Amino acid sequence: MSAKNGSIKLVAGNSNPALAAGIAAELGLPLTKAVVRRFADMEIFVEIQENVRGSDVFIIQSTSYPANDLLMELLIITDALRRASARRITAVVPYFGYARQDRKSNSRTPISAKLVANLITHAGVDRVMTLDLHAGQIQGFFDIPTDNLFASPLMVRDIKDRFDLSSLMVVSPDVGGVARARGLAKRINTPLAIVDKRRERPGESEVMNVIGDVAGHTCILIDDIVDSGGTLVNAADALLKYGAKDVYAYITHGVLSGGAATRITSSRLKELVITDSIMPTEAVRNAPNIRTLAIAPLIAEAIGRTAAEESVSSLFD
């Protein structure tokens, strides 16, 4: 495959080798030979081992755990490519770390998402491609073109294949995610409910109420990020308390830090479905009620369209 102006090159950092290989396979392209390693003091060293002069280069790198290391890898790879005379550099960041720090939550707190956007831009990236940003306005933090892809088409296809839509109800686990849940409910033509919760401290949540009649329905919780898993577990318990038949969850980014996988496994959630935007840990891979959807075909299609200067938004019309 060739770009409209120059060849396509794919460069992968260390965040998710399996996803990078999947994207390369979908595009029918090899990954560009590159070394991304550490010195003894953990300083990052990058060497691009192929000619990229005049090429349309896509760096595939989520900024998941360890977020700071993987972000630095992205920045240094960008600098290496810029100095090697790449024509255009696109940062493909399926999971954009620091996205939850998108506003001043209290006095004297940072807006870290904006800072990270500035770092990526000033490193020399020409375009950013990401998946299901935590807040849409983060696109405006970048002063370069930014494509926010959506996992909803993959989820819709999977839900239609696996469920009887007549007894299904889409549920937002909190008020902030209503727009996302409403969009999916509209796509599959099902009713919508909302879990009203109160967060007492970061990483913990207390379910207060369920808005909507979920009795007798199979409920599907929709969200962009699952971290500790507490919100999902509490929401599932509340929905079952109010008469839901079964509870499933479809979440784009499976951060699943600490003991989250164990928490999900021992919960009353029938199944948690995540994408592979973040490389799953061994605990996640072995969890019997956690399943992964592959996003390589979606990202590969978006890369191909970007390289050919075609519409990306039409993927989601």
MOHUFEN-V621162 format. One record per backbone hydrogen bond with DSSP energy under -0.5 kcal/mol. CO is the residue of the C=O (numbers start at 0). NH is the residue of the N-H. If there is no record, write none. Layout:
co:CO nh:NH
co:CO nh:NH
This chain:
co:0 nh:7
co:2 nh:5
co:5 nh:2
co:6 nh:55
co:8 nh:10
co:8 nh:57
co:9 nh:31
co:10 nh:59
co:15 nh:19
co:16 nh:20
co:17 nh:21
co:18 nh:22
co:19 nh:23
co:20 nh:24
co:21 nh:25
co:22 nh:26
co:23 nh:27
co:23 nh:28
co:29 nh:9
co:32 nh:48
co:33 nh:35
co:34 nh:46
co:36 nh:44
co:38 nh:41
co:42 nh:38
co:44 nh:36
co:46 nh:34
co:46 nh:48
co:51 nh:54
co:54 nh:56
co:54 nh:86
co:54 nh:87
co:55 nh:8
co:56 nh:58
co:56 nh:89
co:57 nh:10
co:57 nh:59
co:58 nh:60
co:58 nh:91
co:59 nh:12
co:65 nh:69
co:66 nh:70
co:67 nh:71
co:68 nh:72
co:69 nh:73
co:70 nh:74
co:71 nh:75
co:72 nh:76
co:73 nh:77
co:74 nh:78
co:75 nh:79
co:76 nh:80
co:77 nh:81
co:78 nh:82
co:79 nh:83
co:80 nh:85
co:81 nh:84
co:84 nh:53
co:87 nh:56
co:87 nh:89
co:88 nh:90
co:88 nh:125
co:88 nh:126
co:89 nh:58
co:89 nh:91
co:90 nh:92
co:90 nh:128
co:91 nh:60
co:91 nh:93
co:92 nh:130
co:93 nh:95
co:93 nh:130
co:94 nh:62
co:94 nh:96
co:95 nh:98
co:97 nh:100
co:99 nh:101
co:100 nh:112
co:102 nh:104
co:105 nh:108
co:109 nh:111
co:110 nh:113
co:110 nh:114
co:111 nh:115
co:112 nh:116
co:113 nh:117
co:114 nh:118
co:115 nh:119
co:116 nh:120
co:117 nh:121
co:118 nh:122
co:119 nh:123
co:119 nh:124
co:120 nh:123
co:125 nh:144
co:126 nh:90
co:127 nh:146
co:128 nh:92
co:129 nh:148
co:134 nh:137
co:135 nh:138
co:136 nh:139
co:137 nh:140
co:137 nh:141
co:138 nh:141
co:144 nh:127
co:145 nh:147
co:146 nh:129
co:146 nh:148
co:148 nh:131
co:150 nh:153
co:150 nh:154
co:151 nh:155
co:152 nh:156
co:153 nh:157
co:154 nh:158
co:155 nh:159
co:156 nh:160
co:157 nh:161
co:158 nh:161
co:158 nh:162
co:162 nh:164
co:163 nh:166
co:164 nh:167
co:166 nh:217
co:167 nh:190
co:168 nh:219
co:169 nh:192
co:170 nh:221
co:171 nh:194
co:173 nh:176
co:174 nh:177
co:176 nh:180
co:177 nh:181
co:178 nh:182
co:179 nh:183
co:180 nh:184
co:181 nh:185
co:182 nh:186
co:183 nh:187
co:184 nh:188
co:184 nh:189
co:190 nh:169
co:192 nh:171
co:193 nh:195
co:193 nh:210
co:194 nh:196
co:195 nh:207
co:195 nh:208
co:197 nh:199
co:197 nh:205
co:200 nh:203
co:203 nh:200
co:205 nh:197
co:208 nh:195
co:209 nh:211
co:210 nh:193
co:211 nh:213
co:213 nh:216
co:216 nh:218
co:216 nh:244
co:216 nh:245
co:217 nh:168
co:218 nh:220
co:218 nh:247
co:219 nh:170
co:220 nh:249
co:221 nh:172
co:222 nh:251
co:223 nh:252
co:225 nh:254
co:225 nh:255
co:228 nh:232
co:229 nh:233
co:230 nh:234
co:231 nh:235
co:232 nh:236
co:233 nh:237
co:234 nh:238
co:235 nh:239
co:236 nh:240
co:237 nh:241
co:238 nh:243
co:239 nh:242
co:242 nh:215
co:245 nh:218
co:246 nh:269
co:246 nh:270
co:247 nh:220
co:248 nh:250
co:248 nh:272
co:249 nh:222
co:250 nh:274
co:251 nh:253
co:251 nh:274
co:251 nh:276
co:252 nh:225
co:252 nh:254
co:256 nh:259
co:258 nh:262
co:259 nh:263
co:260 nh:264
co:261 nh:265
co:263 nh:266
co:270 nh:248
co:270 nh:272
co:271 nh:273
co:271 nh:290
co:272 nh:250
co:273 nh:292
co:274 nh:277
co:280 nh:284
co:281 nh:285
co:282 nh:286
co:283 nh:286
co:286 nh:289
co:288 nh:271
co:290 nh:273
co:292 nh:275
co:294 nh:298
co:295 nh:299
co:296 nh:300
co:297 nh:301
co:298 nh:302
co:299 nh:303
co:300 nh:304
co:301 nh:305
co:302 nh:306
co:303 nh:307
co:304 nh:309
co:305 nh:308
co:306 nh:3
co:311 nh:314
co:312 nh:315
co:313 nh:316
